[in-house]
């Protein structure tokens, strides 16, 4: 039996839809990690500390939902040396290329820490 995980409406839903489309909940698990990467980075820009506990509380999701995306961002140095803040201008102007860079790292499509594609879980 496959676990069914419902994905709630999240802060930054409009931004996520602009980058990943309105049907983002139906993406593969790896692509969903890109969605969570966008939400994580936007959270940090809005003042949430880059802490798993604070981000899951802010987004209203469980740790298992963002764990892989958070770890990939962390292992690629995204939370170090103000990297996100150095991209603030482009990100705040909704530069799709800048957002896609973070989505790609969080999904494992690019960066130093990549992953094999995973099977998609069914969502309700």
C-alpha positions as CSV (number, residue, x, y, z in Angstrom):
1,X,0.0,0.0,0.0
2,X,1.4,3.4,-1.0
3,X,1.4,6.2,1.5
4,X,-0.8,9.1,0.4
5,X,0.4,12.5,1.5
6,X,-1.8,15.5,1.1
7,X,0.1,18.7,0.3
8,X,-1.6,21.7,2.0
9,X,-1.7,25.2,0.5
10,X,1.6,26.8,1.4
11,X,2.9,30.3,1.8
12,X,4.3,31.4,-1.5
13,X,1.8,29.3,-3.5
14,X,1.7,32.1,-6.1
15,X,5.4,32.1,-6.6
16,X,5.5,28.2,-6.7
17,X,2.8,28.2,-9.3
18,X,4.6,30.8,-11.4
19,X,7.8,28.6,-11.5
20,X,6.4,25.1,-11.5
21,X,2.8,25.6,-12.8
22,X,-0.6,25.2,-11.1
23,X,-0.4,21.4,-11.0
24,X,2.9,21.4,-9.0
25,X,1.4,18.9,-6.5
26,X,1.5,16.3,-9.3
27,X,5.2,16.6,-10.0
28,X,7.7,13.8,-9.5
29,X,9.2,13.5,-6.0
30,X,12.5,15.1,-7.2
31,X,10.7,17.9,-8.9
32,X,8.6,18.5,-5.8
33,X,11.9,18.9,-3.9
34,X,12.5,21.8,-6.3
35,X,9.2,23.3,-5.2
36,X,10.2,23.0,-1.6
37,X,13.6,24.6,-2.4
38,X,11.8,27.6,-3.7
39,X,9.6,27.8,-0.6
40,X,12.6,27.4,1.7
41,X,14.6,30.1,0.0
42,X,11.6,32.5,0.0
43,X,11.1,31.8,3.7
44,X,14.7,32.7,4.4
45,X,14.4,35.9,2.4
46,X,11.3,36.7,4.5
47,X,13.3,36.4,7.7
48,X,12.9,32.8,8.7
49,X,16.2,31.3,10.0
50,X,17.7,28.5,7.8
51,X,16.7,25.9,10.4
52,X,14.6,22.9,9.5
53,X,12.5,23.3,12.6
54,X,11.7,27.0,11.9
55,X,11.1,26.4,8.2
56,X,8.7,23.5,8.7
57,X,6.8,25.5,11.3
58,X,6.6,28.5,8.9
59,X,5.5,26.4,5.9
60,X,3.1,24.2,7.9
61,X,4.5,20.9,6.7
62,X,6.3,17.9,8.3
63,X,10.1,17.5,8.2
64,X,9.8,14.5,5.8
65,X,8.3,16.8,3.3
66,X,11.3,19.2,2.9
67,X,14.1,17.0,4.3
68,X,15.8,16.1,1.0
69,X,15.4,19.6,-0.5
70,X,16.7,21.2,2.7
71,X,19.7,18.8,2.9
72,X,20.6,19.4,-0.8
73,X,20.5,23.2,-0.3
74,X,22.6,22.8,2.9
75,X,25.2,20.5,1.4
76,X,25.6,22.8,-1.6
77,X,26.4,25.7,0.7
78,X,23.2,27.7,0.1
79,X,22.8,28.6,3.7
80,X,26.4,29.8,4.1
81,X,28.0,33.2,3.7
82,X,24.8,35.0,2.8
83,X,24.4,33.4,-0.6
84,X,20.6,33.8,-0.6
85,X,20.9,37.4,0.4
86,X,23.4,38.1,-2.3
87,X,20.7,37.0,-4.8
88,X,18.0,39.0,-3.1
89,X,17.7,41.6,-5.8
90,X,17.1,39.1,-8.6
91,X,14.9,36.9,-6.4
92,X,12.7,39.8,-5.3
93,X,12.3,40.8,-9.0
94,X,11.0,37.3,-9.6
95,X,13.8,36.4,-11.9
96,X,12.8,32.9,-13.0
97,X,16.4,32.0,-13.8
98,X,17.5,32.8,-10.2
99,X,14.6,30.8,-8.7
100,X,15.2,27.9,-11.0
101,X,18.8,27.7,-9.9
102,X,17.6,27.1,-6.3
103,X,14.9,24.7,-7.5
104,X,17.5,22.7,-9.5
105,X,19.8,22.4,-6.5
106,X,17.0,21.4,-4.2
107,X,15.7,18.8,-6.6
108,X,19.1,17.3,-7.2
109,X,19.1,18.1,-10.9
110,X,22.2,20.3,-10.4
111,X,24.8,21.1,-7.8
112,X,27.3,19.0,-5.8
113,X,24.7,16.7,-4.3
114,X,22.4,15.0,-6.8
115,X,20.1,12.0,-6.5
116,X,18.6,9.3,-8.5
117,X,15.0,10.0,-9.6
118,X,12.5,8.7,-7.1
119,X,9.1,7.2,-7.6
120,X,6.2,9.6,-7.2
121,X,4.0,9.1,-4.1
122,X,0.3,9.5,-4.6
123,X,-1.2,12.7,-3.1
124,X,-4.8,13.3,-2.3
